[in-house]
Amino acid sequence: MDGVESVAAESGKIDPMHQFEVQSIFDGFNLAGHQIAFTNSAAWMLATAALLWLFMLGGMKRQLVPGRWQAAVEGVTGFVENMLATNVGPEGKKYVPYVFSLFMFILFANILGLLPLGVVGLHPFTVTSHLTVTGVLAIVSFSIVLIVGFARHGFHFFSLFVPHGTPALMVPLIFAVELMSFLVRPFSLALRLFVAMTAGHILLKVLAGFVINGLNAEAFWVAPVVSLPSFILMIGISVLELLVAAIQAYVFALLTSLYINDAVNLH
């Protein structure tokens, strides 16, 4: 429901892609002849990081009888810890801080972009709807897998690409296929999150256009026939998008834990 606020004044239509534009808030500093500006994307990433930090404050109280805030933090931490223990084993505990931060950052970023802040004049920005952001998150996860894999197993890490029992004649082909599949992982991680968030926001924006243009139409029957059903559909899709926001954060964290398992246990 964040799309209601951005209406093209001249045409009376809503541009569904306008919400994804990175805009400069103020000029930052000059680096090697390049102007580094502070953008709306950077602002919402900072807001997401600040929200995550505030959320973690509740888990640092360590009260004997935890309150709701502390219980929520411990619940999410336990959820991530159990996921890593299931997928990686006992050694998965050391990766809990990273996977927890990854999961919560994506979750908060997704939810912040869905808040109906346009009603108060604030334009929400979903940072996970940009491939550059999801790509960086995927590359960081993939880099950890490579570092852990080679640090633990050395060049024996390449045996990951040759399943046990592969016939000798098939080794070159299987190695090439498995290696290609492995290298595609960061792209699939980034694209999955990027596409899911972008598609949902575009749909909400289009429905917002139906609502606003229906209300502005001269014919009295357009509002109840077009605007009202579109608004009801927006509410339903917004609820669905909240579910998608949580699922995409979970899938990203889950796949990261599975990839770490490959590096640790070399299956």
DOMIGU-340101 format. One record per residue (C-alpha): chain; residue in one letter; residue number from 0; x, y, z. Coordinates in steps of 0.1 Angstrom, whole numbers, plus 5000, padded with zeros to 4 digits. Layout:
BEGIN
   mol   type   seq     c1     c2     c3
     A      A   NUM      X      Y      Z
...
//
This chain:
BEGIN
   mol   type   seq     c1     c2     c3
     A      M     0   5000   5000   5000
     A      D     1   5030   5023   4997
     A      G     2   5022   5033   4961
     A      V     3   4993   5056   4968
     A      E     4   5016   5086   4973
     A      S     5   5034   5089   4940
     A      V     6   5011   5102   4914
     A      A     7   5023   5118   4882
     A      A     8   5007   5153   4885
     A      E     9   5005   5160   4848
     A      S    10   4992   5128   4834
     A      G    11   4971   5117   4864
     A      K    12   4987   5083   4862
     A      I    13   5010   5063   4885
     A      D    14   5043   5052   4872
     A      P    15   5049   5018   4888
     A      M    16   5087   5021   4883
     A      H    17   5091   5055   4899
     A      Q    18   5093   5039   4934
     A      F    19   5125   5021   4925
     A      E    20   5144   5053   4914
     A      V    21   5175   5060   4935
     A      Q    22   5175   5097   4942
     A      S    23   5201   5119   4959
     A      I    24   5191   5134   4992
     A      F    25   5222   5156   4995
     A      D    26   5257   5156   4981
     A      G    27   5281   5136   5003
     A      F    28   5318   5140   4995
     A      N    29   5342   5139   4966
     A      L    30   5362   5107   4961
     A      A    31   5389   5106   4934
     A      G    32   5369   5130   4913
     A      H    33   5336   5112   4918
     A      Q    34   5308   5128   4938
     A      I    35   5295   5103   4964
     A      A    36   5259   5114   4973
     A      F    37   5237   5102   5001
     A      T    38   5207   5086   4985
     A      N    39   5172   5075   4995
     A      S    40   5186   5039   4992
     A      A    41   5214   5046   5016
     A      A    42   5189   5063   5040
     A      W    43   5166   5033   5041
     A      M    44   5195   5009   5046
     A      L    45   5206   5030   5075
     A      A    46   5171   5029   5088
     A      T    47   5170   4992   5085
     A      A    48   5203   4988   5103
     A      A    49   5191   5011   5131
     A      L    50   5159   4992   5135
     A      L    51   5179   4959   5137
     A      W    52   5202   4975   5163
     A      L    53   5172   4986   5184
     A      F    54   5157   4952   5181
     A      M    55   5189   4936   5194
     A      L    56   5189   4959   5224
     A      G    57   5160   4939   5238
     A      G    58   5180   4907   5237
     A      M    59   5210   4922   5256
     A      K    60   5191   4927   5289
     A      R    61   5196   4890   5299
     A      Q    62   5168   4891   5324
     A      L    63   5161   4860   5344
     A      V    64   5124   4863   5334
     A      P    65   5125   4877   5299
     A      G    66   5100   4903   5288
     A      R    67   5082   4902   5254
     A      W    68   5110   4921   5237
     A      Q    69   5138   4899   5250
     A      A    70   5117   4868   5243
     A      A    71   5112   4879   5207
     A      V    72   5149   4884   5201
     A      E    73   5158   4851   5218
     A      G    74   5131   4834   5198
     A      V    75   5145   4846   5165
     A      T    76   5180   4838   5175
     A      G    77   5170   4803   5186
     A      F    78   5152   4799   5153
     A      V    79   5183   4807   5133
     A      E    80   5205   4786   5156
     A      N    81   5182   4756   5151
     A      M    82   5182   4761   5113
     A      L    83   5220   4761   5113
     A      A    84   5223   4731   5137
     A      T    85   5199   4712   5114
     A      N    86   5217   4721   5082
     A      V    87   5253   4724   5092
     A      G    88   5256   4705   5125
     A      P    89   5274   4715   5157
     A      E    90   5298   4738   5139
     A      G    91   5269   4758   5126
     A      K    92   5267   4777   5158
     A      K    93   5297   4799   5149
     A      Y    94   5278   4812   5119
     A      V    95   5247   4822   5138
     A      P    96   5256   4859   5141
     A      Y    97   5260   4863   5104
     A      V    98   5230   4844   5093
     A      F    99   5209   4860   5120
     A      S   100   5220   4895   5108
     A      L   101   5213   4885   5072
     A      F   102   5179   4872   5080
     A      M   103   5168   4902   5101
     A      F   104   5182   4928   5078
     A      I   105   5164   4914   5048
     A      L   106   5132   4910   5068
     A      F   107   5132   4945   5082
     A      A   108   5142   4960   5048
     A      N   109   5113   4941   5032
     A      I   110   5088   4952   5058
     A      L   111   5099   4989   5059
     A      G   112   5093   4991   5021
     A      L   113   5057   4979   5026
     A      L   114   5047   5004   5053
     A      P   115   5020   5029   5041
     A      L   116   5041   5059   5050
     A      G   117   5030   5078   5019
     A      V   118   5000   5090   5039
     A      V   119   5023   5112   5060
     A      G   120   5044   5123   5031
     A      L   121   5073   5099   5035
     A      H   122   5082   5078   5005
     A      P   123   5092   5043   5015
     A      F   124   5120   5026   4996
     A      T   125   5125   4989   4994
     A      V   126   5163   4984   4992
     A      T   127   5159   4947   4984
     A      S   128   5141   4956   4952
     A      H   129   5175   4966   4938
     A      L   130   5197   4939   4923
     A      T   131   5228   4957   4935
     A      V   132   5218   4953   4971
     A      T   133   5206   4917   4969
     A      G   134   5237   4910   4948
     A      V   135   5261   4923   4974
     A      L   136   5243   4902   5001
     A      A   137   5246   4871   4979
     A      I   138   5283   4878   4971
     A      V   139   5291   4882   5008
     A      S   140   5274   4849   5016
     A      F   141   5291   4832   4986
     A      S   142   5325   4846   4997
     A      I   143   5321   4832   5032
     A      V   144   5314   4798   5016
     A      L   145   5345   4800   4995
     A      I   146   5367   4812   5024
     A      V   147   5354   4785   5047
     A      G   148   5357   4758   5021
     A      F   149   5393   4765   5010
     A      A   150   5404   4773   5046
     A      R   151   5391   4739   5059
     A      H   152   5398   4716   5029
     A      G   153   5423   4734   5007
     A      F   154   5422   4722   4971
     A      H   155   5402   4691   4983
     A      F   156   5373   4715   4982
     A      F   157   5370   4709   4945
     A      S   158   5359   4674   4953
     A      L   159   5325   4690   4961
     A      F   160   5320   4691   4923
     A      V   161   5326   4654   4918
     A      P   162   5300   4633   4936
     A      H   163   5312   4601   4952
     A      G   164   5310   4571   4928
     A      T   165   5311   4591   4896
     A      P   166   5326   4570   4867
     A      A   167   5361   4582   4856
     A      L   168   5349   4590   4821
     A      M   169   5321   4612   4834
     A      V   170   5343   4632   4858
     A      P   171   5352   4661   4834
     A      L   172   5315   4665   4824
     A      I   173   5301   4662   4859
     A      F   174   5328   4685   4873
     A      A   175   5319   4712   4847
     A      V   176   5282   4709   4854
     A      E   177   5286   4710   4892
     A      L   178   5310   4739   4890
     A      M   179   5286   4759   4868
     A      S   180   5258   4751   4892
     A      F   181   5279   4762   4921
     A      L   182   5289   4795   4905
     A      V   183   5253   4803   4896
     A      R   184   5243   4802   4933
     A      P   185   5250   4839   4941
     A      F   186   5230   4850   4910
     A      S   187   5200   4828   4920
     A      L   188   5202   4841   4956
     A      A   189   5202   4877   4944
     A      L   190   5176   4873   4916
     A      R   191   5151   4854   4938
     A      L   192   5148   4881   4964
     A      F   193   5150   4910   4939
     A      V   194   5123   4896   4916
     A      A   195   5099   4887   4945
     A      M   196   5100   4922   4960
     A      T   197   5100   4941   4927
     A      A   198   5070   4922   4913
     A      G   199   5049   4927   4944
     A      H   200   5055   4964   4946
     A      I   201   5047   4969   4909
     A      L   202   5014   4951   4914
     A      L   203   5005   4973   4944
     A      K   204   5015   5004   4924
     A      V   205   4993   4995   4895
     A      L   206   4963   4988   4918
     A      A   207   4970   5022   4935
     A      G   208   4967   5038   4901
     A      F   209   4932   5022   4896
     A      V   210   4921   5034   4930
     A      I   211   4933   5070   4925
     A      N   212   4922   5074   4889
     A      G   213   4888   5058   4897
     A      L   214   4883   5084   4925
     A      N   215   4893   5112   4902
     A      A   216   4871   5101   4873
     A      E   217   4841   5123   4864
     A      A   218   4817   5093   4861
     A      F   219   4802   5086   4895
     A      W   220   4800   5049   4889
     A      V   221   4838   5044   4883
     A      A   222   4847   5047   4920
     A      P   223   4825   5019   4934
     A      V   224   4832   4997   4903
     A      V   225   4869   5002   4899
     A      S   226   4884   5019   4930
     A      L   227   4867   5000   4957
     A      P   228   4875   4965   4944
     A      S   229   4911   4976   4937
     A      F   230   4915   4990   4972
     A      I   231   4902   4957   4987
     A      L   232   4925   4938   4965
     A      M   233   4954   4960   4976
     A      I   234   4947   4952   5012
     A      G   235   4948   4914   5005
     A      I   236   4979   4917   4984
     A      S   237   4996   4938   5011
     A      V   238   4990   4911   5036
     A      L   239   5003   4885   5011
     A      E   240   5034   4907   5006
     A      L   241   5041   4907   5043
     A      L   242   5041   4870   5041
     A      V   243   5064   4870   5011
     A      A   244   5087   4894   5029
     A      A   245   5092   4869   5057
     A      I   246   5094   4839   5034
     A      Q   247   5121   4856   5012
     A      A   248   5142   4865   5042
     A      Y   249   5139   4829   5055
     A      V   250   5147   4814   5020
     A      F   251   5178   4836   5017
     A      A   252   5190   4826   5052
     A      L   253   5181   4789   5046
     A      L   254   5200   4787   5013
     A      T   255   5230   4804   5029
     A      S   256   5231   4778   5057
     A      L   257   5229   4750   5031
     A      Y   258   5258   4765   5011
     A      I   259   5278   4769   5044
     A      N   260   5271   4732   5050
     A      D   261   5287   4723   5017
     A      A   262   5318   4742   5027
     A      V   263   5320   4728   5062
     A      N   264   5310   4692   5056
     A      L   265   5320   4689   5019
     A      H   266   5290   4668   5009
//
